[in-house]
Amino acid sequence: MPDFQRKLELIKNGLKSFDFYISDKSLLTLDDTIDSEIFDKRQALFLGVYSEEYILNALTKFHITEKLKEKNISDIIVKLNIKDPFHQEVCYYDKTISPETNFAHFIAREGRIHNKIENIPEEFANKSYEVVIIDWLCMQNPYENFSDSKPKLPGQKHPGLGIAKDVLKLIKAMSKRIKKDGLLDFPEFYHNARLYSYEFKFYNPRTEGSFQRMMHDLESEKRSVSDISYAIFADSLINKNTGEYFKWYREEQLLPQSEKLINYYNSQWYKEEEQLAYETHSFTIDWDKFENLKKTKDLYSLA
């Protein structure tokens, strides 16, 4: 079973994405305690605030409904599944509630994260941040098939809907209303991190710098994002400085919203660390390895 499918099964069984990725190398720790006084309320509403009706109306407010109509999705049904405050699902369907009409699936929760980076400036060393943790976000057009113009990306069952930026605006507004410091995600694949990189940054500045260099180097090779993302998934990414294969990051990427988290990303220390990593990394893809793997394995069925 591919990692991303295993992750979804674990999340559905009560394990959070942070738990799925957590390791000694993680630069954050998670405290997902919640005030018992609001436990009952948060079982009924998404993030303790949002009802199915509110979310449905918000799709119109953020111009998502009209874009979905262009994709032949015209009769939207929103269903909440709030098993507990730490496992909050929003499923979106067209016309009927069925796996065949499910076009979006969002799993999130609230949490508090604490810094674990060593040798960080004292002003950030003991900070903690209240965040919305995105455990799962899938958007697809169930009525569309892959094509040369819309090739399959890792993790996809159907082509995307082209509304990621609009949906992110909605999620940002929901997070800001409940006064969170930001959004936290673990980009599953290269293309996920690339899509959100215009607003999300890795918490570790060294990771952010090397990722920025990765995008610069790989996309100058004039290959499709699909090929690049699959090649990285297939362990064909090379660190040119060492000549060794480079594993995709399993680290925290955040979109800062509060002043204290924005100050962290805007700090001179973060910028210098990011720039140092950018200048000391260089990447390429072993395309021969990737092409040979495609001949011996159906990579597109693995992710």
VENGI-V78125 format. One record per backbone hydrogen bond with DSSP energy under -1.0 kcal/mol. CO is the residue of the C=O (numbers start at 1). NH is the residue of the N-H. E is the energy in kcal/mol with one decimal. If there is no record, write none. Layout:
CO_NH_E / CO_NH_E
This chain:
2_6_-2.3 / 3_7_-2.7 / 4_8_-1.8 / 5_9_-2.2 / 6_10_-2.5 / 7_11_-2.6 / 8_12_-2.5 / 9_13_-1.2 / 10_15_-3.1 / 11_14_-1.9 / 16_20_-1.9 / 17_21_-1.9 / 18_22_-2.1 / 23_26_-1.6 / 27_116_-2.4 / 29_114_-2.2 / 31_112_-1.9 / 35_38_-1.5 / 36_39_-1.1 / 38_42_-2.3 / 41_44_-1.3 / 41_45_-1.2 / 45_48_-1.9 / 46_49_-1.8 / 46_50_-2.7 / 50_46_-2.9 / 51_55_-2.3 / 52_56_-2.3 / 53_57_-2.4 / 54_58_-2.3 / 55_59_-1.5 / 57_61_-2.1 / 58_62_-2.4 / 59_64_-2.5 / 59_65_-1.6 / 60_63_-1.8 / 64_68_-2.2 / 65_69_-1.8 / 68_71_-1.4 / 68_73_-2.3 / 69_72_-1.7 / 75_95_-3.5 / 77_93_-2.6 / 79_91_-2.7 / 81_89_-2.0 / 84_87_-2.1 / 87_83_-1.2 / 88_108_-2.3 / 89_81_-2.2 / 90_106_-2.6 / 91_79_-2.5 / 92_103_-1.8 / 92_104_-1.1 / 93_77_-2.6 / 94_96_-2.3 / 96_98_-1.0 / 98_101_-1.4 / 101_94_-1.1 / 103_140_-2.6 / 104_92_-2.4 / 105_138_-2.4 / 106_90_-2.8 / 107_135_-1.7 / 107_136_-2.0 / 108_88_-1.6 / 109_133_-3.0 / 111_131_-2.9 / 112_31_-3.6 / 113_129_-2.4 / 114_29_-2.0 / 121_124_-2.2 / 121_125_-1.0 / 124_127_-1.3 / 127_115_-1.5 / 129_113_-2.6 / 130_181_-3.3 / 131_111_-2.2 / 132_184_-2.6 / 133_109_-1.4 / 136_107_-2.8 / 138_105_-2.3 / 141_144_-1.7 / 150_147_-1.6 / 153_156_-2.2 / 159_141_-2.8 / 163_167_-2.7 / 164_168_-2.4 / 165_169_-1.7 / 166_170_-1.6 / 167_171_-2.6 / 168_172_-2.7 / 169_173_-2.0 / 170_174_-2.3 / 171_175_-2.5 / 172_176_-2.7 / 173_177_-2.0 / 174_178_-1.1 / 175_180_-1.7 / 176_179_-1.7 / 181_257_-3.6 / 181_258_-2.1 / 182_132_-2.0 / 183_255_-2.3 / 184_134_-3.2 / 185_253_-2.8 / 189_193_-1.8 / 190_194_-2.4 / 191_195_-2.3 / 192_196_-1.7 / 196_199_-2.1 / 196_200_-3.3 / 201_254_-3.4 / 204_208_-2.2 / 205_209_-2.5 / 206_210_-2.2 / 207_211_-2.4 / 208_212_-2.4 / 209_213_-1.9 / 210_214_-2.2 / 211_215_-2.5 / 212_216_-2.0 / 213_217_-2.9 / 214_218_-2.7 / 215_219_-1.9 / 218_221_-1.4 / 224_228_-2.5 / 225_229_-2.8 / 226_230_-2.5 / 227_231_-2.7 / 228_232_-2.3 / 229_233_-2.2 / 230_234_-2.1 / 231_236_-2.4 / 232_235_-1.7 / 236_286_-3.1 / 237_246_-2.9 / 238_284_-1.8 / 239_242_-1.0 / 239_243_-2.9 / 244_239_-3.0 / 252_203_-2.5 / 253_185_-2.6 / 254_201_-2.8 / 255_183_-1.8 / 258_262_-2.5 / 259_263_-2.6 / 260_264_-1.1 / 261_265_-1.8 / 262_266_-2.0 / 267_271_-2.2 / 268_272_-2.4 / 269_273_-2.4 / 270_274_-2.6 / 271_275_-2.4 / 272_276_-2.4 / 273_277_-2.0 / 274_278_-2.2 / 275_279_-2.3 / 276_280_-1.4 / 282_240_-2.4 / 284_238_-3.2 / 285_287_-1.7 / 286_290_-2.2 / 287_291_-2.8 / 288_292_-2.2 / 289_293_-2.4 / 290_294_-2.0 / 291_295_-1.2 / 292_296_-1.5 / 293_297_-2.6 / 297_299_-1.5 / 298_301_-1.8 / 299_302_-1.1 / 299_303_-1.0 / 303_155_-8.5
